[in-house]
């Protein structure tokens, strides 16, 4: 249906201007009943969108600042691949103190979602010790030697408790900060995994000790190489993963 689906949020709705979004989505600022919001149109399945929107509603209810899905006129949290969410003010983290606040917010996310069910179709990093595919990951497309290095990095996370991870929190564009709050936006990569993957932040703002930081950094580089495989960035990230 495309952007015509926006009409399911009422008669007083309009697209305003395009925003920077993920590679898989068309993201615009929109107006819904006179208030600014964000619309994201993509090709995710209904099960995938149900998982994400229900997660955001839960996190908002528990006190985290996240984009909250705005229901359609008949109460649905998404329609025909379109999600409309509250607009969040703020700027990116700029100082080490800012990034420490981000780390605190991520740890609260992890605490609130222990035991959360996996996003439909996704695999965690440790699932990929045995699985070949999951969402955008296809280990069969990568060189076998690179896959072996990635799996060795993920194996160091085996046995740890899992939770929801944001998936891309060290991108300053995915954080909106004010003096009073830290908001995480763009939950397109969120899934259930080991929390350490979220804690490889600038200047080690999460305060991991040397051993824990090395394990997390290697596992994170391996994950980004696998999920982005096919571009120069993925090749660069794979080069950071050591043979073990």
Secondary structure, DSSP 8 states (H G I E B T S, - for coil): -GGGGGGGG-SSEEEEEEE---TTEEEEEEEETTEEEEEEEE---HHHHHHHHHHHHHHHHTT-EE--B---TTS-S-BTTEEEEE----B---SHHHHHHHHHHHHHHHHHTTT----TT---TTGGGT-SEETTEEGGGS-HHHHHHHHHHHHTTTT--EEEE-S-TTSGGGEEE-SS-EEE---TT-EEEEGGGG---GGGTT---HHHHHHHHHHHHHHHHHHTTTSHHHHHHHHTS---
